[in-house]
Amino acid sequence: MTDITELFDSLLEQAGSIDIAEAEFKRIIHTDPELKSAYHQWCDEYGSSERNGFFDYCQDFKKSQDDIWDSLNNDYDEY
């Protein structure tokens, strides 16, 4: 299985919103015991609950994307 964060990123890209991506993730995880186990392990390592793990990842992902745009805007403003 690929890294679970790659699945998260793929769902976010396809869905276009956190809510839709989270709903799809919950649908998928209920049908795949291997994924559920990997998610449980990822949550333990990430320091998040299984209930909020996907959402927490999405929030961190969004913040990192915002930081990138802010950095680009700051570079643009200098010119």
C-alpha positions in Angstrom: 0.0 0.0 0.0 1.2 3.5 -0.7 1.8 6.1 2.0 -1.6 7.0 3.5 -0.8 10.7 3.1 -0.7 10.2 -0.7 -4.3 8.9 -0.4 -5.2 12.0 1.6 -3.7 14.3 -1.0 -5.4 12.5 -3.8 -8.8 12.7 -2.2 -8.3 16.4 -1.5 -7.3 17.1 -5.1 -10.2 15.1 -6.5 -12.8 16.4 -4.2 -11.8 20.1 -4.1 -13.1 20.5 -0.5 -12.2 19.0 2.8 -15.8 18.0 3.6 -16.2 16.0 0.5 -12.8 14.5 0.7 -13.4 13.5 4.4 -16.7 11.9 3.5 -15.1 9.9 0.7 -12.2 8.8 3.0 -14.7 7.6 5.6 -16.6 5.6 2.9 -13.3 4.0 1.7 -12.0 3.2 5.2 -15.1 1.3 6.2 -14.6 -1.1 3.3 -10.8 -1.7 3.6 -9.5 -3.3 6.8 -5.9 -2.8 5.6 -6.4 0.9 5.1 -8.1 1.1 8.5 -5.1 -0.5 10.1 -2.7 1.8 8.3 -4.8 4.8 9.3 -4.8 3.8 12.9 -1.0 3.5 12.9 -0.7 6.8 11.1 -2.9 8.5 13.7 -0.8 7.1 16.5 2.4 8.5 14.8 0.8 11.8 13.9 -0.6 12.3 17.4 -4.2 12.6 16.4 -7.3 10.7 17.1 -8.9 8.4 14.5 -12.0 10.6 14.6 -10.1 13.8 13.7 -6.9 12.5 12.0 -8.0 13.2 8.4 -9.3 16.6 9.2 -6.2 17.5 11.2 -4.1 16.5 8.2 -6.2 18.6 5.9 -5.9 21.6 8.2 -2.1 21.2 8.3 -2.0 20.7 4.5 -4.1 23.8 3.9 -1.8 25.9 6.2 1.2 24.7 4.3 -0.4 25.7 1.0 -1.3 29.1 2.4 2.3 29.5 3.6 3.5 28.8 0.1 1.2 31.4 -1.4 2.2 33.9 1.2 5.8 33.3 0.4 5.2 33.8 -3.3 3.2 36.9 -2.6 6.0 38.3 -0.5 8.5 37.6 -3.2 6.3 39.3 -5.8 5.8 42.4 -3.6 9.6 42.9 -3.6 9.7 43.5 -7.3 
